[in-house]
Amino acid sequence: MKQGADGLEIDPALLADLEPVLRRALEKKLHILLDWHHFNDLTDNPSANQARFLASWQVIASHFKSWPPGLFLELLNEPHGALTTEVANPIYAEAIAAIRKIDPQRIILVSPGNWGDIRELDK
């Protein structure tokens, strides 16, 4: 992430740096799970950071839309804190809808709240 005119945004250089590593993994017949591992601003204050989360996934989806299906997207690894399952679900739904407009076939994974606790799946 880098500071842009409208707040934090994804640095295109980061995506460019990732490409050779990801391409090599695909060449080796590995599947890739590209996830957002830490987004502490979102887990601390979901409503204040939801728009940035959604916009960032639109950038990522656009960047990788022509990539092979072995590249999977995980919206957020182990959500926790204020980002409970009940809070995350509508945010996930918006993110999935935004990604689907760009890349309708991409596999997208989500984790329930409380650090991906299996007991949260019914919520």
Accessible surface in RSA format (square Angstrom, percent):
REM  Atomic radii and reference values for relative SASA: ProtOr
REM  Chains: A
REM  Algorithm: Lee & Richards
REM  Probe-radius: 1.40
REM  Slices: 20
REM RES _ NUM      All-atoms   Total-Side   Main-Chain    Non-polar    All polar
REM                ABS   REL    ABS   REL    ABS   REL    ABS   REL    ABS   REL
RES MET A   1    90.08  46.6  41.99  27.8  48.09 114.5  38.54  32.8  51.53  68.3
RES LYS A   2    84.32  41.1  77.56  47.6   6.76  16.1  40.07  36.1  44.25  47.1
RES GLN A   3   133.44  74.6 106.69  78.0  26.74  63.7  59.24 126.1  74.19  56.3
RES GLY A   4    16.91  20.9   0.00   N/A  16.91  20.9  10.71  29.4   6.21  13.9
RES ALA A   5   111.96 102.9  62.09  95.8  49.87 113.4  75.34 106.1  36.61  97.0
RES ASP A   6   145.92 102.2 107.08 106.6  38.84  91.8  41.99  98.8 103.93 103.7
RES GLY A   7    24.53  30.3   0.00   N/A  24.53  30.3  21.20  58.2   3.33   7.5
RES LEU A   8    66.21  36.9  55.67  39.8  10.54  26.5  55.67  39.1  10.54  28.4
RES GLU A   9    72.20  41.5  69.89  52.9   2.31   5.5  25.88  50.1  46.32  37.8
RES ILE A  10    17.99  10.2   8.26   6.2   9.73  23.4   8.26   5.9   9.73  26.4
RES ASP A  11    42.26  29.6  42.26  42.1   0.00   0.0   3.75   8.8  38.51  38.4
RES PRO A  12    88.90  64.8  84.31  76.9   4.59  16.7  86.22  71.2   2.68  16.7
RES ALA A  13    56.86  52.3  49.16  75.9   7.70  17.5  55.12  77.6   1.74   4.6
RES LEU A  14    82.93  46.2  79.44  56.8   3.50   8.8  82.06  57.6   0.87   2.3
RES LEU A  15     9.63   5.4   9.63   6.9   0.00   0.0   9.63   6.8   0.00   0.0
RES ALA A  16    56.60  52.0  47.21  72.9   9.39  21.3  48.91  68.9   7.68  20.3
RES ASP A  17   101.90  71.4  88.04  87.6  13.86  32.8  25.41  59.8  76.49  76.3
RES LEU A  18    53.53  29.8  53.08  38.0   0.45   1.1  53.53  37.6   0.00   0.0
RES GLU A  19    40.93  23.5  40.93  31.0   0.00   0.0   5.89  11.4  35.04  28.6
RES PRO A  20    84.20  61.4  72.82  66.4  11.38  41.4  78.77  65.0   5.44  33.8
RES VAL A  21   101.17  66.6  96.07  87.0   5.10  12.3  99.98  86.9   1.20   3.2
RES LEU A  22    15.56   8.7  15.56  11.1   0.00   0.0  15.56  10.9   0.00   0.0
RES ARG A  23   111.83  47.0 110.39  56.3   1.44   3.4  40.50  55.4  71.33  43.2
RES ARG A  24   128.63  54.0 127.52  65.0   1.11   2.6  51.00  69.7  77.62  47.0
RES ALA A  25    20.57  18.9  16.85  26.0   3.73   8.5  20.19  28.4   0.38   1.0
RES LEU A  26    32.44  18.1  20.94  15.0  11.50  28.9  21.38  15.0  11.06  29.8
RES GLU A  27   113.21  65.0  86.59  65.5  26.61  63.4  46.76  90.4  66.45  54.3
RES LYS A  28   118.14  57.6  98.50  60.4  19.64  46.8  54.14  48.7  64.00  68.2
RES LYS A  29   178.26  87.0 152.33  93.5  25.93  61.7 110.54  99.5  67.72  72.1
RES LEU A  30   105.96  59.0 101.34  72.5   4.62  11.6 102.88  72.3   3.08   8.3
RES HIS A  31   129.45  70.8 102.61  71.3  26.85  68.7  58.91  60.7  70.55  82.1
RES ILE A  32    15.59   8.9  12.13   9.0   3.46   8.3  15.59  11.2   0.00   0.0
RES LEU A  33    92.80  51.7  66.37  47.5  26.43  66.4  66.37  46.6  26.43  71.1
RES LEU A  34    27.67  15.4  26.67  19.1   1.00   2.5  27.67  19.4   0.00   0.0
RES ASP A  35    43.23  30.3  21.89  21.8  21.34  50.5   2.66   6.3  40.57  40.5
RES TRP A  36    31.30  12.6  25.44  12.3   5.86  13.8  22.46  12.0   8.85  14.4
RES HIS A  37    94.08  51.4  84.29  58.6   9.79  25.1  55.25  56.9  38.83  45.2
RES HIS A  38   132.26  72.3 111.62  77.6  20.64  52.8  83.56  86.1  48.70  56.7
RES PHE A  39    12.16   6.1   7.13   4.4   5.03  13.1  10.41   6.3   1.75   5.0
RES ASN A  40    84.85  58.5  80.43  77.7   4.41  10.6  21.43  51.6  63.41  61.3
RES ASP A  41    67.18  47.1  63.22  62.9   3.96   9.4   9.81  23.1  57.37  57.2
RES LEU A  42     0.71   0.4   0.71   0.5   0.00   0.0   0.71   0.5   0.00   0.0
RES THR A  43     3.05   2.2   3.05   3.1   0.00   0.0   2.53   3.4   0.52   0.8
RES ASP A  44   104.02  72.9  81.61  81.2  22.41  53.0  26.91  63.3  77.11  76.9
RES ASN A  45    72.08  49.7  70.30  67.9   1.78   4.3  17.97  43.3  54.11  52.3
RES PRO A  46    13.60   9.9  13.60  12.4   0.00   0.0  13.60  11.2   0.00   0.0
RES SER A  47    98.30  83.1  72.80  97.2  25.50  58.7  50.43 107.4  47.87  67.1
RES ALA A  48    71.82  66.0  32.63  50.4  39.19  89.1  44.16  62.2  27.66  73.3
RES ASN A  49    19.62  13.5  19.50  18.8   0.12   0.3   0.12   0.3  19.50  18.8
RES GLN A  50    41.91  23.4  41.91  30.6   0.00   0.0   8.21  17.5  33.70  25.6
RES ALA A  51    77.74  71.5  68.23 105.3   9.51  21.6  72.70 102.4   5.04  13.4
RES ARG A  52    43.19  18.1  35.81  18.3   7.38  17.6  32.11  43.9  11.08   6.7
RES PHE A  53     0.16   0.1   0.16   0.1   0.00   0.0   0.16   0.1   0.00   0.0
RES LEU A  54    26.33  14.7  26.27  18.8   0.07   0.2  26.27  18.4   0.07   0.2
RES ALA A  55    49.97  45.9  47.81  73.8   2.16   4.9  48.68  68.6   1.29   3.4
RES SER A  56     4.95   4.2   2.82   3.8   2.13   4.9   2.05   4.4   2.90   4.1
RES TRP A  57     1.43   0.6   1.43   0.7   0.00   0.0   1.43   0.8   0.00   0.0
RES GLN A  58    78.30  43.8  77.68  56.8   0.62   1.5  13.75  29.3  64.55  49.0
RES VAL A  59    69.57  45.8  64.55  58.4   5.02  12.1  68.60  59.6   0.97   2.6
RES ILE A  60    16.96   9.6  16.96  12.6   0.00   0.0  16.96  12.2   0.00   0.0
RES ALA A  61     1.28   1.2   0.00   0.0   1.28   2.9   1.20   1.7   0.08   0.2
RES SER A  62    53.24  45.0  43.89  58.6   9.34  21.5  27.46  58.5  25.78  36.1
RES HIS A  63    64.25  35.1  42.01  29.2  22.24  56.9  33.31  34.3  30.94  36.0
RES PHE A  64     1.92   1.0   1.75   1.1   0.17   0.4   1.92   1.2   0.00   0.0
RES LYS A  65   116.83  57.0 101.75  62.4  15.08  35.9  48.94  44.1  67.89  72.3
RES SER A  66   102.59  86.7  66.95  89.4  35.64  82.1  49.73 105.9  52.86  74.1
RES TRP A  67    19.12   7.7   7.74   3.7  11.38  26.7   4.32   2.3  14.80  24.0
RES PRO A  68    63.22  46.1  56.91  51.9   6.31  22.9  63.22  52.2   0.00   0.0
RES PRO A  69   110.30  80.4 103.25  94.1   7.05  25.6 107.97  89.1   2.33  14.5
RES GLY A  70    12.30  15.2   0.00   N/A  12.30  15.2   9.38  25.8   2.92   6.5
RES LEU A  71     0.00   0.0   0.00   0.0   0.00   0.0   0.00   0.0   0.00   0.0
RES PHE A  72    44.32  22.2  44.32  27.5   0.00   0.0  44.32  26.9   0.00   0.0
RES LEU A  73     1.50   0.8   1.50   1.1   0.00   0.0   1.50   1.1   0.00   0.0
RES GLU A  74    14.40   8.3  14.40  10.9   0.00   0.0   0.75   1.5  13.64  11.1
RES LEU A  75     0.00   0.0   0.00   0.0   0.00   0.0   0.00   0.0   0.00   0.0
RES LEU A  76     1.86   1.0   1.86   1.3   0.00   0.0   1.86   1.3   0.00   0.0
RES ASN A  77    31.32  21.6  26.91  26.0   4.41  10.6   0.00   0.0  31.32  30.3
RES GLU A  78    74.10  42.5  73.49  55.6   0.61   1.4   9.75  18.9  64.35  52.5
RES PRO A  79     0.07   0.0   0.00   0.0   0.07   0.2   0.07   0.1   0.00   0.0
RES HIS A  80    40.42  22.1  39.53  27.5   0.88   2.3  27.00  27.8  13.42  15.6
RES GLY A  81    55.06  67.9   0.00   N/A  55.06  67.9  35.60  97.7  19.46  43.6
RES ALA A  82    49.00  45.1  29.28  45.2  19.72  44.9  39.92  56.2   9.08  24.0
RES LEU A  83     1.38   0.8   1.38   1.0   0.00   0.0   1.38   1.0   0.00   0.0
RES THR A  84    55.59  39.5  53.01  53.7   2.57   6.1  52.59  70.6   3.00   4.5
RES THR A  85     4.59   3.3   4.35   4.4   0.23   0.6   4.58   6.1   0.01   0.0
RES GLU A  86    98.84  56.7  83.26  63.0  15.58  37.1  62.73 121.3  36.12  29.5
RES VAL A  87    59.63  39.2  54.08  49.0   5.54  13.4  58.49  50.8   1.13   3.1
RES ALA A  88     0.52   0.5   0.42   0.6   0.10   0.2   0.52   0.7   0.00   0.0
RES ASN A  89    62.62  43.2  56.90  55.0   5.73  13.8  23.33  56.2  39.29  38.0
RES PRO A  90    75.47  55.0  68.25  62.2   7.22  26.3  74.15  61.2   1.32   8.2
RES ILE A  91     7.61   4.3   7.61   5.7   0.00   0.0   7.61   5.5   0.00   0.0
RES TYR A  92     9.53   4.5   9.53   5.4   0.00   0.0   9.53   7.2   0.00   0.0
RES ALA A  93    60.20  55.4  49.26  76.0  10.94  24.9  55.04  77.5   5.16  13.7
RES GLU A  94    86.69  49.8  79.51  60.2   7.18  17.1  34.91  67.5  51.78  42.3
RES ALA A  95     0.10   0.1   0.00   0.0   0.10   0.2   0.10   0.1   0.00   0.0
RES ILE A  96    55.96  31.8  55.96  41.7   0.00   0.0  55.96  40.3   0.00   0.0
RES ALA A  97    52.15  47.9  44.65  68.9   7.50  17.1  50.88  71.6   1.27   3.4
RES ALA A  98    12.80  11.8   8.98  13.9   3.82   8.7  11.67  16.4   1.13   3.0
RES ILE A  99     0.00   0.0   0.00   0.0   0.00   0.0   0.00   0.0   0.00   0.0
RES ARG A 100    83.32  35.0  78.14  39.8   5.18  12.3  37.36  51.1  45.96  27.9
RES LYS A 101   180.40  88.0 142.58  87.5  37.83  90.1  94.29  84.9  86.11  91.7
RES ILE A 102    46.77  26.6  28.20  21.0  18.57  44.8  33.21  23.9  13.56  36.8
RES ASP A 103    12.96   9.1  11.86  11.8   1.10   2.6   1.15   2.7  11.81  11.8
RES PRO A 104    81.33  59.3  71.78  65.4   9.55  34.7  71.78  59.3   9.55  59.4
RES GLN A 105   156.92  87.7 135.89  99.3  21.03  50.1  60.97 129.8  95.95  72.8
RES ARG A 106    10.04   4.2   6.12   3.1   3.92   9.3   4.50   6.1   5.54   3.4
RES ILE A 107    86.02  48.9  81.69  60.9   4.33  10.4  85.11  61.3   0.91   2.5
RES ILE A 108    28.68  16.3   2.29   1.7  26.40  63.6   2.29   1.6  26.40  71.6
RES LEU A 109    73.14  40.7  69.27  49.6   3.86   9.7  73.14  51.4   0.00   0.0
RES VAL A 110    70.61  46.5  47.46  43.0  23.16  55.8  47.47  41.2  23.15  62.8
RES SER A 111    16.51  14.0  15.39  20.5   1.12   2.6   2.90   6.2  13.61  19.1
RES PRO A 112    22.30  16.3  16.62  15.1   5.68  20.7  21.57  17.8   0.73   4.5
RES GLY A 113     0.00   0.0   0.00   N/A   0.00   0.0   0.00   0.0   0.00   0.0
RES ASN A 114    79.69  55.0  68.78  66.5  10.91  26.3  14.85  35.7  64.84  62.7
RES TRP A 115   144.78  58.1 131.57  63.7  13.22  31.0 108.79  58.0  35.99  58.4
RES GLY A 116    29.23  36.0   0.00   N/A  29.23  36.0   6.88  18.9  22.35  50.1
RES ASP A 117    23.93  16.8  13.96  13.9   9.97  23.6  15.20  35.8   8.73   8.7
RES ILE A 118   133.67  76.1 123.13  91.7  10.55  25.4 124.98  90.0   8.69  23.6
RES ARG A 119   187.29  78.6 166.76  85.0  20.53  48.9  80.38 109.9 106.91  64.8
RES GLU A 120    19.58  11.2  19.39  14.7   0.19   0.5   0.06   0.1  19.52  15.9
RES LEU A 121   115.34  64.2  89.05  63.7  26.28  66.1  91.14  64.0  24.20  65.1
RES ASP A 122   145.29 101.8 109.63 109.1  35.66  84.3  34.56  81.3 110.72 110.4
RES LYS A 123   118.39  57.8  77.34  47.5  41.05  97.7  67.65  60.9  50.74  54.0
END  Absolute sums over single chains surface
CHAIN  1 A     7198.3       5941.4       1256.9       4302.5       2895.8
END  Absolute sums over all chains
TOTAL          7198.3       5941.4       1256.9       4302.5       2895.8
